[in-house]
Amino acid sequence: MYRVMIAGVFAVALAAQGAAGQQPPAPASQLPVPQEAPALTAAQIQRWFEAFTVLQAQEALQLSEAQYGRFVTRLKALQETRRAHMQSHARMLADLRRLTNPETGNNDEALITERLKALREEDDRAAGDLRKAYEAVDESLDIRQQARFRLFEERMEQQKLELLMRARQNARNAARGRKNPA
């Protein structure tokens, strides 16, 4: 399992560097992927990308050794806060989708109203929690590093989206290849 995780982080790191234009990713045949690697879940990929982000932050923000430990702890707390709220938000949307499904929904407007209110409250709570988490991260950085951190996060998010798009395209191409063995 440990080798699978290392291979995944390595693959994400290479793909992210390639997406940033720093270095082209290695061909798939050169990546150290175990023979019997289980399918990766979106949550695993997200956690690996978060770990990669933590590793890249020290260089991108030019953190001193004294700053690094405190920063990493606070960055991980920010990531966990974001992830928890995204999961809660997704569950609430799935519930609303089920309730409003024309074929299986129950048309209970009071229940739908209650769930919409809960969704708004979750979004408000998320905004407050994220603001506090960002303030905690900012306390470990000087003003230039705070600005760099915002730019760094944006760049990492873009790299993640590019990586996911590339993975989807590769999956589509692989599916086509299986359907058309010619």
C-alpha positions as CSV (number, residue, x, y, z in Angstrom):
1,M,0.0,0.0,0.0
2,Y,2.9,2.4,0.8
3,R,4.4,1.9,-2.7
4,V,1.0,2.6,-4.2
5,M,0.8,5.9,-2.3
6,I,4.4,6.9,-3.2
7,A,3.7,6.1,-6.9
8,G,0.5,8.2,-6.8
9,V,2.2,11.2,-5.2
10,F,5.1,10.8,-7.7
11,A,2.6,10.7,-10.6
12,V,0.7,13.7,-9.3
13,A,3.9,15.6,-8.8
14,L,5.1,14.9,-12.3
15,A,1.8,15.8,-13.9
16,A,1.5,19.0,-11.9
17,Q,5.0,20.0,-12.9
18,G,4.2,19.3,-16.5
19,A,1.0,21.3,-16.2
20,A,3.0,24.3,-14.9
21,G,5.3,24.1,-17.9
22,Q,8.2,23.4,-15.7
23,Q,9.0,20.0,-17.0
24,P,7.1,17.7,-19.3
25,P,5.5,14.7,-17.5
26,A,7.3,11.3,-17.9
27,P,5.6,8.9,-20.3
28,A,3.2,6.6,-18.6
29,S,5.5,3.6,-19.3
30,Q,8.2,5.2,-17.0
31,L,6.0,5.9,-14.0
32,P,6.5,3.4,-11.1
33,V,2.9,2.0,-11.0
34,P,2.5,-1.3,-9.1
35,Q,1.1,-4.2,-11.1
36,E,-2.0,-4.7,-9.0
37,A,-2.8,-1.1,-8.1
38,P,-6.3,-0.6,-6.9
39,A,-8.5,2.0,-8.5
40,L,-7.9,5.4,-6.9
41,T,-10.8,7.3,-5.4
42,A,-11.3,11.0,-5.8
43,A,-10.7,11.5,-2.1
44,Q,-7.3,9.7,-2.3
45,I,-6.3,11.9,-5.3
46,Q,-7.4,15.0,-3.4
47,R,-5.4,14.1,-0.3
48,W,-2.3,13.3,-2.5
49,F,-2.6,16.6,-4.2
50,E,-2.9,18.3,-0.9
51,A,0.2,16.6,0.3
52,F,2.0,17.7,-2.9
53,T,0.8,21.2,-2.2
54,V,2.3,21.2,1.2
55,L,5.6,20.0,-0.2
56,Q,5.7,22.7,-2.9
57,A,4.7,25.5,-0.5
58,Q,8.0,25.8,1.3
59,E,9.9,26.6,-1.9
60,A,7.1,28.7,-3.5
61,L,6.7,30.9,-0.4
62,Q,10.4,30.8,0.6
63,L,9.5,29.7,4.1
64,S,12.2,29.7,6.7
65,E,12.7,26.5,8.8
66,A,11.1,28.3,11.7
67,Q,8.0,29.1,9.8
68,Y,7.6,25.8,8.1
69,G,6.2,23.7,10.9
70,R,3.6,26.2,12.0
71,F,2.6,27.0,8.4
72,V,2.2,23.3,7.5
73,T,0.0,22.7,10.6
74,R,-2.2,25.6,9.7
75,L,-2.3,24.8,6.0
76,K,-3.4,21.2,6.7
77,A,-6.1,22.6,9.0
78,L,-7.3,24.9,6.2
79,Q,-7.3,22.0,3.8
80,E,-9.3,19.8,6.2
81,T,-11.8,22.6,6.8
82,R,-12.3,23.1,3.1
83,R,-12.7,19.4,2.5
84,A,-15.2,18.9,5.3
85,H,-17.4,21.7,4.1
86,M,-17.2,20.5,0.5
87,Q,-18.3,17.1,1.6
88,S,-21.2,18.4,3.7
89,H,-22.2,20.7,0.8
90,A,-22.2,17.8,-1.6
91,R,-24.3,15.7,0.7
92,M,-26.9,18.4,1.1
93,L,-27.0,19.0,-2.7
94,A,-27.5,15.2,-3.2
95,D,-30.4,15.3,-0.7
96,L,-32.0,18.3,-2.6
97,R,-31.5,16.4,-5.9
98,R,-33.3,13.4,-4.4
99,L,-36.1,15.5,-3.0
100,T,-36.7,17.4,-6.2
101,N,-36.4,14.5,-8.6
102,P,-39.5,14.7,-10.8
103,E,-39.8,10.9,-10.8
104,T,-39.0,10.0,-7.2
105,G,-39.2,13.3,-5.3
106,N,-41.9,13.7,-2.7
107,N,-42.9,17.4,-3.5
108,D,-42.8,18.2,0.2
109,E,-42.1,22.0,0.0
110,A,-41.6,22.4,3.7
111,L,-38.9,19.7,3.7
112,I,-37.2,21.3,0.6
113,T,-37.4,24.7,2.3
114,E,-35.8,23.3,5.4
115,R,-33.0,21.6,3.4
116,L,-32.3,24.9,1.5
117,K,-32.1,26.7,4.8
118,A,-29.6,24.1,6.1
119,L,-27.6,24.5,2.9
120,R,-27.4,28.3,3.3
121,E,-26.4,27.9,6.9
122,E,-23.7,25.4,6.0
123,D,-22.4,27.8,3.3
124,D,-22.3,30.6,5.9
125,R,-20.6,28.4,8.4
126,A,-18.0,27.4,5.8
127,A,-17.3,31.0,4.9
128,G,-16.6,31.8,8.5
129,D,-14.5,28.7,9.2
130,L,-12.5,29.3,6.0
131,R,-11.9,32.9,7.0
132,K,-10.6,31.8,10.4
133,A,-8.4,29.1,8.8
134,Y,-6.9,31.7,6.3
135,E,-6.3,34.1,9.2
136,A,-4.4,31.4,11.0
137,V,-2.3,30.6,8.0
138,D,-1.6,34.3,7.5
139,E,-0.3,34.6,11.1
140,S,2.6,32.3,10.2
141,L,3.5,34.4,7.1
142,D,4.8,37.9,6.4
143,I,2.8,40.1,4.1
144,R,4.7,39.1,0.9
145,Q,4.3,35.5,1.7
146,Q,0.6,36.0,2.3
147,A,0.3,37.4,-1.2
148,R,2.4,34.6,-2.7
149,F,0.3,32.1,-0.8
150,R,-2.9,33.3,-2.6
151,L,-1.1,33.2,-5.9
152,F,0.3,29.8,-5.1
153,E,-3.1,28.4,-4.2
154,E,-4.6,29.6,-7.4
155,R,-1.7,28.0,-9.4
156,M,-2.1,24.7,-7.6
157,E,-5.9,24.7,-8.1
158,Q,-5.3,25.3,-11.9
159,Q,-2.8,22.5,-12.0
160,K,-5.2,20.2,-10.2
161,L,-8.0,21.0,-12.7
162,E,-5.6,20.4,-15.6
163,L,-4.5,17.1,-14.1
164,L,-8.1,16.0,-13.7
165,M,-9.0,17.0,-17.2
166,R,-6.1,15.1,-18.5
167,A,-7.0,12.0,-16.5
168,R,-10.6,12.1,-17.8
169,Q,-9.3,12.4,-21.4
170,N,-7.0,9.5,-20.8
171,A,-9.9,7.4,-19.4
172,R,-12.1,8.3,-22.4
173,N,-9.3,7.4,-24.8
174,A,-8.7,4.1,-23.0
175,A,-12.4,3.4,-23.1
176,R,-12.5,4.0,-26.8
177,G,-9.5,1.8,-27.3
178,R,-11.3,-1.1,-25.4
179,K,-14.5,-0.6,-27.5
180,N,-12.6,-0.4,-30.8
181,P,-9.8,-2.9,-30.7
182,A,-8.7,-2.1,-34.2
